[in-house]
Amino acid sequence: MRLPRGFGEWGILVGGLLTAIFVAMAIASTFVTIGNATESYVVVDGRRVEVPPLMPPGYTLEVGGKRIVFLMGTDQLGRDVFARVVGGARFVLTIAFLSTAISAVVGVLLGLLSGYIGGLFDRAVSLLMDSMYAMPGLVLAIAIAALLGVGVLNISVAIAVVYIPSYYRMVRGVVLSLKSSPFVEAARVAGAGPWAIVAKHVLPNTMPAIVSLLPVSFADAIITEAGLTFLGLGIEPPTPDWGFDLNKGRQFFLAGYWWIGVFPGLMIVLSVLGFLMLGEGLNEVMNPRRVEA
Protein backbone atom coordinates (compact mmCIF):
# COMPACT_ATOMS: atom_id res chain seq x y z
CA MET A 1 0.00 0.00 0.00
CA ARG A 2 1.52 3.33 -1.11
CA LEU A 3 1.73 6.10 1.46
CA PRO A 4 0.38 9.54 0.49
CA ARG A 5 2.91 11.83 -1.15
CA GLY A 6 3.14 15.58 -0.82
CA PHE A 7 0.85 17.97 1.00
CA GLY A 8 -2.00 17.42 -1.45
CA GLU A 9 -2.49 13.74 -0.73
CA TRP A 10 -1.80 14.10 2.99
CA GLY A 11 -4.24 17.00 3.15
CA ILE A 12 -6.96 14.95 1.51
CA LEU A 13 -6.27 12.01 3.86
CA VAL A 14 -6.13 13.94 7.15
CA GLY A 15 -8.77 16.48 6.17
CA GLY A 16 -11.07 13.74 4.87
CA LEU A 17 -10.68 11.80 8.12
CA LEU A 18 -11.51 14.81 10.31
CA THR A 19 -14.42 15.71 8.04
CA ALA A 20 -15.78 12.15 8.20
CA ILE A 21 -15.65 12.22 12.01
CA PHE A 22 -17.72 15.39 12.24
CA VAL A 23 -20.20 14.20 9.62
CA ALA A 24 -20.58 10.98 11.61
CA MET A 25 -21.22 13.04 14.76
CA ALA A 26 -23.90 15.04 12.97
CA ILE A 27 -25.60 11.90 11.67
CA ALA A 28 -25.41 10.20 15.08
CA SER A 29 -27.04 13.16 16.82
CA THR A 30 -29.88 13.06 14.27
CA PHE A 31 -30.86 9.44 14.83
CA VAL A 32 -29.57 8.64 18.33
CA THR A 33 -30.36 10.47 21.59
CA ILE A 34 -27.01 11.13 23.24
CA GLY A 35 -27.11 12.29 26.87
CA ASN A 36 -29.02 15.25 28.23
CA ALA A 37 -28.08 17.90 25.70
CA THR A 38 -30.95 20.28 26.46
CA GLU A 39 -32.16 19.25 29.91
CA SER A 40 -30.56 19.30 33.37
CA TYR A 41 -31.76 15.81 34.25
CA VAL A 42 -31.59 12.23 33.04
CA VAL A 43 -34.30 9.60 33.10
CA VAL A 44 -33.29 6.24 34.58
CA ASP A 45 -35.86 3.43 34.79
CA GLY A 46 -38.64 5.95 34.36
CA ARG A 47 -37.34 8.11 37.19
CA ARG A 48 -36.17 11.68 36.66
CA VAL A 49 -32.77 12.34 38.22
CA GLU A 50 -31.30 15.83 38.44
CA VAL A 51 -27.71 16.17 37.24
CA PRO A 52 -25.42 18.40 39.33
CA PRO A 53 -23.97 21.39 37.44
CA LEU A 54 -20.32 22.22 36.83
CA MET A 55 -19.02 18.66 37.24
CA PRO A 56 -15.55 18.04 35.69
CA PRO A 57 -14.84 15.68 32.76
CA GLY A 58 -15.14 12.04 33.75
CA TYR A 59 -17.79 12.69 36.42
CA THR A 60 -19.83 9.56 37.14
CA LEU A 61 -23.42 9.63 38.37
CA GLU A 62 -24.65 6.46 40.08
CA VAL A 63 -28.40 5.88 40.06
CA GLY A 64 -30.01 2.61 41.15
CA GLY A 65 -26.88 0.63 40.50
CA LYS A 66 -26.35 2.20 37.08
CA ARG A 67 -23.39 4.41 36.27
CA ILE A 68 -23.72 7.36 33.90
CA VAL A 69 -20.39 8.81 32.81
CA PHE A 70 -20.12 12.41 31.65
CA LEU A 71 -17.00 12.30 29.48
CA MET A 72 -16.73 16.07 29.13
CA GLY A 73 -18.42 17.02 32.39
CA THR A 74 -21.57 19.09 32.86
CA ASP A 75 -22.23 22.76 32.20
CA GLN A 76 -23.63 25.46 34.48
CA LEU A 77 -27.15 24.01 34.14
CA GLY A 78 -26.20 20.35 34.59
CA ARG A 79 -26.39 19.48 30.88
CA ASP A 80 -24.00 16.95 29.39
CA VAL A 81 -21.21 18.84 27.58
CA PHE A 82 -20.39 15.80 25.42
CA ALA A 83 -24.03 15.53 24.34
CA ARG A 84 -24.08 19.22 23.45
CA VAL A 85 -20.83 18.92 21.48
CA VAL A 86 -22.19 16.00 19.44
CA GLY A 87 -25.60 17.63 19.02
CA GLY A 88 -24.01 20.90 18.01
CA ALA A 89 -22.30 19.21 15.07
CA ARG A 90 -25.68 18.61 13.42
CA PHE A 91 -26.75 22.25 13.50
CA VAL A 92 -23.35 23.71 12.65
CA LEU A 93 -22.81 21.41 9.67
CA THR A 94 -26.41 21.82 8.49
CA ILE A 95 -26.05 25.61 8.40
CA ALA A 96 -22.60 25.35 6.79
CA PHE A 97 -23.95 22.95 4.14
CA LEU A 98 -26.97 25.09 3.30
CA SER A 99 -24.98 28.33 3.14
CA THR A 100 -22.25 26.75 1.01
CA ALA A 101 -24.80 25.25 -1.38
CA ILE A 102 -26.64 28.56 -1.80
CA SER A 103 -23.48 30.61 -2.27
CA ALA A 104 -22.01 28.09 -4.71
CA VAL A 105 -25.12 27.89 -6.91
CA VAL A 106 -25.69 31.65 -7.04
CA GLY A 107 -21.99 32.57 -7.32
CA VAL A 108 -21.24 30.03 -10.06
CA LEU A 109 -24.32 31.03 -12.08
CA LEU A 110 -23.51 34.74 -11.86
CA GLY A 111 -19.85 34.07 -12.67
CA LEU A 112 -20.74 32.07 -15.78
CA LEU A 113 -23.21 34.65 -17.06
CA SER A 114 -21.09 37.68 -16.25
CA GLY A 115 -17.88 36.24 -17.68
CA TYR A 116 -19.46 34.97 -20.89
CA ILE A 117 -21.90 37.82 -21.61
CA GLY A 118 -19.52 40.62 -20.62
CA GLY A 119 -20.38 44.24 -21.36
CA LEU A 120 -22.57 46.35 -19.08
CA PHE A 121 -24.00 43.31 -17.31
CA ASP A 122 -20.50 42.17 -16.37
CA ARG A 123 -19.53 45.60 -15.10
CA ALA A 124 -22.65 45.98 -12.96
CA VAL A 125 -22.43 42.54 -11.38
CA SER A 126 -18.65 42.85 -10.83
CA LEU A 127 -19.14 46.19 -9.09
CA LEU A 128 -21.75 44.68 -6.77
CA MET A 129 -19.63 41.61 -6.02
CA ASP A 130 -16.48 43.68 -5.42
CA SER A 131 -18.40 45.91 -3.02
CA MET A 132 -19.61 42.89 -1.05
CA TYR A 133 -16.16 41.28 -1.16
CA ALA A 134 -14.56 44.44 0.26
CA MET A 135 -16.74 44.33 3.39
CA PRO A 136 -15.61 42.24 6.39
CA GLY A 137 -17.50 38.96 6.08
CA LEU A 138 -18.63 38.71 9.69
CA VAL A 139 -19.89 42.31 9.73
CA LEU A 140 -21.95 41.71 6.58
CA ALA A 141 -23.31 38.44 8.01
CA ILE A 142 -24.25 40.18 11.28
CA ALA A 143 -26.15 42.89 9.40
CA ILE A 144 -28.09 40.39 7.30
CA ALA A 145 -28.76 38.06 10.24
CA ALA A 146 -30.07 40.98 12.29
CA LEU A 147 -32.53 41.78 9.49
CA LEU A 148 -33.66 38.20 8.86
CA GLY A 149 -33.77 37.02 12.48
CA VAL A 150 -32.75 33.74 14.06
CA GLY A 151 -33.33 30.32 12.54
CA VAL A 152 -31.39 27.77 10.53
CA LEU A 153 -32.55 29.00 7.11
CA ASN A 154 -32.12 32.69 7.93
CA ILE A 155 -28.60 32.21 9.26
CA SER A 156 -27.73 30.05 6.25
CA VAL A 157 -28.87 32.80 3.86
CA ALA A 158 -26.95 35.44 5.82
CA ILE A 159 -23.74 33.41 5.59
CA ALA A 160 -24.34 32.47 1.94
CA VAL A 161 -24.50 36.12 0.86
CA VAL A 162 -21.03 36.66 2.31
CA TYR A 163 -19.40 33.94 0.18
CA ILE A 164 -21.21 34.43 -3.14
CA PRO A 165 -18.48 36.86 -4.33
CA SER A 166 -15.76 34.21 -3.78
CA TYR A 167 -17.40 31.81 -6.23
CA TYR A 168 -18.30 34.62 -8.61
CA ARG A 169 -14.77 36.00 -8.85
CA MET A 170 -13.20 32.56 -9.30
CA VAL A 171 -15.67 31.33 -11.94
CA ARG A 172 -15.68 34.63 -13.83
CA GLY A 173 -11.89 34.56 -14.05
CA VAL A 174 -11.90 31.03 -15.43
CA VAL A 175 -14.65 31.87 -17.93
CA LEU A 176 -12.78 34.93 -19.20
CA SER A 177 -9.72 32.79 -19.84
CA LEU A 178 -11.75 30.08 -21.59
CA LYS A 179 -14.27 31.91 -23.76
CA SER A 180 -11.66 32.87 -26.36
CA SER A 181 -9.93 29.48 -26.32
CA PRO A 182 -9.78 27.40 -29.52
CA PHE A 183 -12.25 24.71 -28.43
CA VAL A 184 -14.88 27.34 -27.53
CA GLU A 185 -14.32 29.10 -30.85
CA ALA A 186 -14.66 25.77 -32.64
CA ALA A 187 -17.96 25.07 -30.88
CA ARG A 188 -19.22 28.54 -31.81
CA VAL A 189 -18.25 28.04 -35.48
CA ALA A 190 -19.98 24.66 -35.44
CA GLY A 191 -23.24 26.43 -34.60
CA ALA A 192 -23.49 25.84 -30.86
CA GLY A 193 -25.57 28.44 -29.04
CA PRO A 194 -24.33 30.48 -26.05
CA TRP A 195 -26.12 28.33 -23.46
CA ALA A 196 -24.83 25.11 -25.02
CA ILE A 197 -21.28 26.45 -25.03
CA VAL A 198 -21.50 27.52 -21.39
CA ALA A 199 -23.08 24.24 -20.24
CA LYS A 200 -21.06 21.78 -22.32
CA HIS A 201 -17.67 23.45 -22.70
CA VAL A 202 -17.14 26.20 -20.13
CA LEU A 203 -18.80 24.85 -16.98
CA PRO A 204 -17.03 21.44 -17.00
CA ASN A 205 -13.67 23.20 -17.15
CA THR A 206 -14.51 25.28 -14.06
CA MET A 207 -15.47 22.24 -11.95
CA PRO A 208 -11.95 21.48 -10.57
CA ALA A 209 -11.69 25.02 -9.20
CA ILE A 210 -15.23 24.86 -7.80
CA VAL A 211 -14.67 21.50 -6.10
CA SER A 212 -11.46 22.67 -4.45
CA LEU A 213 -13.17 25.84 -3.19
CA LEU A 214 -16.18 24.06 -1.65
CA PRO A 215 -14.43 22.67 1.47
CA VAL A 216 -12.65 25.99 2.06
CA SER A 217 -15.89 27.98 1.95
CA PHE A 218 -17.48 25.28 4.13
CA ALA A 219 -14.79 25.92 6.75
CA ASP A 220 -15.34 29.68 6.47
CA ALA A 221 -19.08 29.12 6.94
CA ILE A 222 -18.42 27.20 10.17
CA ILE A 223 -16.34 30.09 11.53
CA THR A 224 -18.96 32.66 10.53
CA GLU A 225 -21.78 30.56 12.02
CA ALA A 226 -19.83 30.25 15.27
CA GLY A 227 -19.30 34.00 15.29
CA LEU A 228 -23.00 34.72 14.78
CA THR A 229 -24.15 32.31 17.50
CA PHE A 230 -21.40 33.59 19.81
CA LEU A 231 -23.02 37.02 19.47
CA GLY A 232 -26.53 35.62 20.02
CA LEU A 233 -27.66 35.81 16.38
CA GLY A 234 -27.87 32.07 15.74
CA ILE A 235 -30.45 29.49 16.64
CA GLU A 236 -32.63 29.69 19.71
CA PRO A 237 -31.35 28.16 22.98
CA PRO A 238 -31.34 25.55 24.44
CA THR A 239 -30.48 24.05 21.04
CA PRO A 240 -26.84 22.89 21.24
CA ASP A 241 -24.45 24.99 19.20
CA TRP A 242 -20.68 25.33 19.46
CA GLY A 243 -20.55 29.11 19.17
CA PHE A 244 -23.31 29.62 21.74
CA ASP A 245 -21.69 27.21 24.21
CA LEU A 246 -18.30 28.83 23.67
CA ASN A 247 -19.81 32.17 24.63
CA LYS A 248 -21.39 30.76 27.79
CA GLY A 249 -18.26 28.81 28.67
CA ARG A 250 -16.00 31.85 28.63
CA GLN A 251 -17.98 33.27 31.55
CA PHE A 252 -16.90 30.34 33.72
CA PHE A 253 -13.37 29.87 32.40
CA LEU A 254 -11.60 32.08 34.96
CA ALA A 255 -13.51 30.35 37.75
CA GLY A 256 -11.83 27.08 36.79
CA TYR A 257 -14.68 25.47 34.85
CA TRP A 258 -12.70 25.39 31.61
CA TRP A 259 -14.41 22.39 30.00
CA ILE A 260 -17.68 24.23 29.28
CA GLY A 261 -16.11 26.41 26.60
CA VAL A 262 -12.92 24.56 25.70
CA PHE A 263 -14.57 21.49 24.17
CA PRO A 264 -16.96 23.42 21.87
CA GLY A 265 -14.07 25.69 20.87
CA LEU A 266 -11.92 22.66 20.12
CA MET A 267 -14.66 21.27 17.87
CA ILE A 268 -14.73 24.52 15.90
CA VAL A 269 -10.94 24.46 15.44
CA LEU A 270 -10.76 20.79 14.43
CA SER A 271 -13.72 20.94 12.02
CA VAL A 272 -12.37 24.06 10.31
CA LEU A 273 -8.90 22.50 10.12
CA GLY A 274 -10.35 19.35 8.55
CA PHE A 275 -12.25 21.16 5.82
CA LEU A 276 -9.36 23.55 5.11
CA MET A 277 -6.88 20.69 4.74
CA LEU A 278 -9.31 18.83 2.50
CA GLY A 279 -9.84 21.90 0.33
CA GLU A 280 -6.15 22.74 0.04
CA GLY A 281 -5.32 19.11 -0.70
CA LEU A 282 -7.94 18.96 -3.45
CA ASN A 283 -6.68 22.24 -4.87
CA GLU A 284 -3.10 20.96 -5.07
CA VAL A 285 -4.10 17.66 -6.64
CA MET A 286 -6.72 18.98 -9.08
CA ASN A 287 -5.06 22.29 -9.99
CA PRO A 288 -1.30 21.64 -9.81
CA ARG A 289 -0.40 24.45 -12.20
CA ARG A 290 -2.24 27.00 -10.05
CA VAL A 291 -0.37 25.84 -6.95
CA GLU A 292 3.02 26.05 -8.66
CA ALA A 293 2.22 29.55 -9.86
C-alpha positions as CSV (number, residue, x, y, z in Angstrom):
1,M,0.0,0.0,0.0
2,R,1.5,3.3,-1.1
3,L,1.7,6.1,1.5
4,P,0.4,9.5,0.5
5,R,2.9,11.8,-1.1
6,G,3.1,15.6,-0.8
7,F,0.9,18.0,1.0
8,G,-2.0,17.4,-1.5
9,E,-2.5,13.7,-0.7
10,W,-1.8,14.1,3.0
11,G,-4.2,17.0,3.2
12,I,-7.0,14.9,1.5
13,L,-6.3,12.0,3.9
14,V,-6.1,13.9,7.2
15,G,-8.8,16.5,6.2
16,G,-11.1,13.7,4.9
17,L,-10.7,11.8,8.1
18,L,-11.5,14.8,10.3
19,T,-14.4,15.7,8.0
20,A,-15.8,12.1,8.2
21,I,-15.6,12.2,12.0
22,F,-17.7,15.4,12.2
23,V,-20.2,14.2,9.6
24,A,-20.6,11.0,11.6
25,M,-21.2,13.0,14.8
26,A,-23.9,15.0,13.0
27,I,-25.6,11.9,11.7
28,A,-25.4,10.2,15.1
29,S,-27.0,13.2,16.8
30,T,-29.9,13.1,14.3
31,F,-30.9,9.4,14.8
32,V,-29.6,8.6,18.3
33,T,-30.4,10.5,21.6
34,I,-27.0,11.1,23.2
35,G,-27.1,12.3,26.9
36,N,-29.0,15.3,28.2
37,A,-28.1,17.9,25.7
38,T,-30.9,20.3,26.5
39,E,-32.2,19.2,29.9
40,S,-30.6,19.3,33.4
41,Y,-31.8,15.8,34.2
42,V,-31.6,12.2,33.0
43,V,-34.3,9.6,33.1
44,V,-33.3,6.2,34.6
45,D,-35.9,3.4,34.8
46,G,-38.6,6.0,34.4
47,R,-37.3,8.1,37.2
48,R,-36.2,11.7,36.7
49,V,-32.8,12.3,38.2
50,E,-31.3,15.8,38.4
51,V,-27.7,16.2,37.2
52,P,-25.4,18.4,39.3
53,P,-24.0,21.4,37.4
54,L,-20.3,22.2,36.8
55,M,-19.0,18.7,37.2
56,P,-15.5,18.0,35.7
57,P,-14.8,15.7,32.8
58,G,-15.1,12.0,33.8
59,Y,-17.8,12.7,36.4
60,T,-19.8,9.6,37.1
61,L,-23.4,9.6,38.4
62,E,-24.7,6.5,40.1
63,V,-28.4,5.9,40.1
64,G,-30.0,2.6,41.1
65,G,-26.9,0.6,40.5
66,K,-26.3,2.2,37.1
67,R,-23.4,4.4,36.3
68,I,-23.7,7.4,33.9
69,V,-20.4,8.8,32.8
70,F,-20.1,12.4,31.6
71,L,-17.0,12.3,29.5
72,M,-16.7,16.1,29.1
73,G,-18.4,17.0,32.4
74,T,-21.6,19.1,32.9
75,D,-22.2,22.8,32.2
76,Q,-23.6,25.5,34.5
77,L,-27.2,24.0,34.1
78,G,-26.2,20.4,34.6
79,R,-26.4,19.5,30.9
80,D,-24.0,16.9,29.4
81,V,-21.2,18.8,27.6
82,F,-20.4,15.8,25.4
83,A,-24.0,15.5,24.3
84,R,-24.1,19.2,23.4
85,V,-20.8,18.9,21.5
86,V,-22.2,16.0,19.4
87,G,-25.6,17.6,19.0
88,G,-24.0,20.9,18.0
89,A,-22.3,19.2,15.1
90,R,-25.7,18.6,13.4
91,F,-26.8,22.3,13.5
92,V,-23.3,23.7,12.6
93,L,-22.8,21.4,9.7
94,T,-26.4,21.8,8.5
95,I,-26.0,25.6,8.4
96,A,-22.6,25.4,6.8
97,F,-23.9,23.0,4.1
98,L,-27.0,25.1,3.3
99,S,-25.0,28.3,3.1
100,T,-22.2,26.7,1.0
101,A,-24.8,25.3,-1.4
102,I,-26.6,28.6,-1.8
103,S,-23.5,30.6,-2.3
104,A,-22.0,28.1,-4.7
105,V,-25.1,27.9,-6.9
106,V,-25.7,31.7,-7.0
107,G,-22.0,32.6,-7.3
108,V,-21.2,30.0,-10.1
109,L,-24.3,31.0,-12.1
110,L,-23.5,34.7,-11.9
111,G,-19.9,34.1,-12.7
112,L,-20.7,32.1,-15.8
113,L,-23.2,34.6,-17.1
114,S,-21.1,37.7,-16.2
115,G,-17.9,36.2,-17.7
116,Y,-19.5,35.0,-20.9
117,I,-21.9,37.8,-21.6
118,G,-19.5,40.6,-20.6
119,G,-20.4,44.2,-21.4
120,L,-22.6,46.4,-19.1
121,F,-24.0,43.3,-17.3
122,D,-20.5,42.2,-16.4
123,R,-19.5,45.6,-15.1
124,A,-22.7,46.0,-13.0
125,V,-22.4,42.5,-11.4
126,S,-18.7,42.8,-10.8
127,L,-19.1,46.2,-9.1
128,L,-21.7,44.7,-6.8
129,M,-19.6,41.6,-6.0
130,D,-16.5,43.7,-5.4
131,S,-18.4,45.9,-3.0
132,M,-19.6,42.9,-1.1
133,Y,-16.2,41.3,-1.2
134,A,-14.6,44.4,0.3
135,M,-16.7,44.3,3.4
136,P,-15.6,42.2,6.4
137,G,-17.5,39.0,6.1
138,L,-18.6,38.7,9.7
139,V,-19.9,42.3,9.7
140,L,-22.0,41.7,6.6
141,A,-23.3,38.4,8.0
142,I,-24.3,40.2,11.3
143,A,-26.1,42.9,9.4
144,I,-28.1,40.4,7.3
145,A,-28.8,38.1,10.2
146,A,-30.1,41.0,12.3
147,L,-32.5,41.8,9.5
148,L,-33.7,38.2,8.9
149,G,-33.8,37.0,12.5
150,V,-32.7,33.7,14.1
151,G,-33.3,30.3,12.5
152,V,-31.4,27.8,10.5
153,L,-32.6,29.0,7.1
154,N,-32.1,32.7,7.9
155,I,-28.6,32.2,9.3
156,S,-27.7,30.1,6.2
157,V,-28.9,32.8,3.9
158,A,-26.9,35.4,5.8
159,I,-23.7,33.4,5.6
160,A,-24.3,32.5,1.9
161,V,-24.5,36.1,0.9
162,V,-21.0,36.7,2.3
163,Y,-19.4,33.9,0.2
164,I,-21.2,34.4,-3.1
165,P,-18.5,36.9,-4.3
166,S,-15.8,34.2,-3.8
167,Y,-17.4,31.8,-6.2
168,Y,-18.3,34.6,-8.6
169,R,-14.8,36.0,-8.9
170,M,-13.2,32.6,-9.3
171,V,-15.7,31.3,-11.9
172,R,-15.7,34.6,-13.8
173,G,-11.9,34.6,-14.1
174,V,-11.9,31.0,-15.4
175,V,-14.7,31.9,-17.9
176,L,-12.8,34.9,-19.2
177,S,-9.7,32.8,-19.8
178,L,-11.8,30.1,-21.6
179,K,-14.3,31.9,-23.8
180,S,-11.7,32.9,-26.4
181,S,-9.9,29.5,-26.3
182,P,-9.8,27.4,-29.5
183,F,-12.3,24.7,-28.4
184,V,-14.9,27.3,-27.5
185,E,-14.3,29.1,-30.8
186,A,-14.7,25.8,-32.6
187,A,-18.0,25.1,-30.9
188,R,-19.2,28.5,-31.8
189,V,-18.2,28.0,-35.5
190,A,-20.0,24.7,-35.4
191,G,-23.2,26.4,-34.6
192,A,-23.5,25.8,-30.9
193,G,-25.6,28.4,-29.0
194,P,-24.3,30.5,-26.0
195,W,-26.1,28.3,-23.5
196,A,-24.8,25.1,-25.0
197,I,-21.3,26.5,-25.0
198,V,-21.5,27.5,-21.4
199,A,-23.1,24.2,-20.2
200,K,-21.1,21.8,-22.3
201,H,-17.7,23.4,-22.7
202,V,-17.1,26.2,-20.1
203,L,-18.8,24.9,-17.0
204,P,-17.0,21.4,-17.0
205,N,-13.7,23.2,-17.1
206,T,-14.5,25.3,-14.1
207,M,-15.5,22.2,-12.0
208,P,-12.0,21.5,-10.6
209,A,-11.7,25.0,-9.2
210,I,-15.2,24.9,-7.8
211,V,-14.7,21.5,-6.1
212,S,-11.5,22.7,-4.4
213,L,-13.2,25.8,-3.2
214,L,-16.2,24.1,-1.6
215,P,-14.4,22.7,1.5
216,V,-12.7,26.0,2.1
217,S,-15.9,28.0,1.9
218,F,-17.5,25.3,4.1
219,A,-14.8,25.9,6.8
220,D,-15.3,29.7,6.5
221,A,-19.1,29.1,6.9
222,I,-18.4,27.2,10.2
223,I,-16.3,30.1,11.5
224,T,-19.0,32.7,10.5
225,E,-21.8,30.6,12.0
226,A,-19.8,30.2,15.3
227,G,-19.3,34.0,15.3
228,L,-23.0,34.7,14.8
229,T,-24.1,32.3,17.5
230,F,-21.4,33.6,19.8
231,L,-23.0,37.0,19.5
232,G,-26.5,35.6,20.0
233,L,-27.7,35.8,16.4
234,G,-27.9,32.1,15.7
235,I,-30.4,29.5,16.6
236,E,-32.6,29.7,19.7
237,P,-31.4,28.2,23.0
238,P,-31.3,25.5,24.4
239,T,-30.5,24.0,21.0
240,P,-26.8,22.9,21.2
241,D,-24.4,25.0,19.2
242,W,-20.7,25.3,19.5
243,G,-20.6,29.1,19.2
244,F,-23.3,29.6,21.7
245,D,-21.7,27.2,24.2
246,L,-18.3,28.8,23.7
247,N,-19.8,32.2,24.6
248,K,-21.4,30.8,27.8
249,G,-18.3,28.8,28.7
250,R,-16.0,31.8,28.6
251,Q,-18.0,33.3,31.6
252,F,-16.9,30.3,33.7
253,F,-13.4,29.9,32.4
254,L,-11.6,32.1,35.0
255,A,-13.5,30.4,37.7
256,G,-11.8,27.1,36.8
257,Y,-14.7,25.5,34.8
258,W,-12.7,25.4,31.6
259,W,-14.4,22.4,30.0
260,I,-17.7,24.2,29.3
261,G,-16.1,26.4,26.6
262,V,-12.9,24.6,25.7
263,F,-14.6,21.5,24.2
264,P,-17.0,23.4,21.9
265,G,-14.1,25.7,20.9
266,L,-11.9,22.7,20.1
267,M,-14.7,21.3,17.9
268,I,-14.7,24.5,15.9
269,V,-10.9,24.5,15.4
270,L,-10.8,20.8,14.4
271,S,-13.7,20.9,12.0
272,V,-12.4,24.1,10.3
273,L,-8.9,22.5,10.1
274,G,-10.4,19.3,8.6
275,F,-12.2,21.2,5.8
276,L,-9.4,23.5,5.1
277,M,-6.9,20.7,4.7
278,L,-9.3,18.8,2.5
279,G,-9.8,21.9,0.3
280,E,-6.1,22.7,0.0
281,G,-5.3,19.1,-0.7
282,L,-7.9,19.0,-3.5
283,N,-6.7,22.2,-4.9
284,E,-3.1,21.0,-5.1
285,V,-4.1,17.7,-6.6
286,M,-6.7,19.0,-9.1
287,N,-5.1,22.3,-10.0
288,P,-1.3,21.6,-9.8
289,R,-0.4,24.5,-12.2
290,R,-2.2,27.0,-10.1
291,V,-0.4,25.8,-6.9
292,E,3.0,26.1,-8.7
293,A,2.2,29.5,-9.9
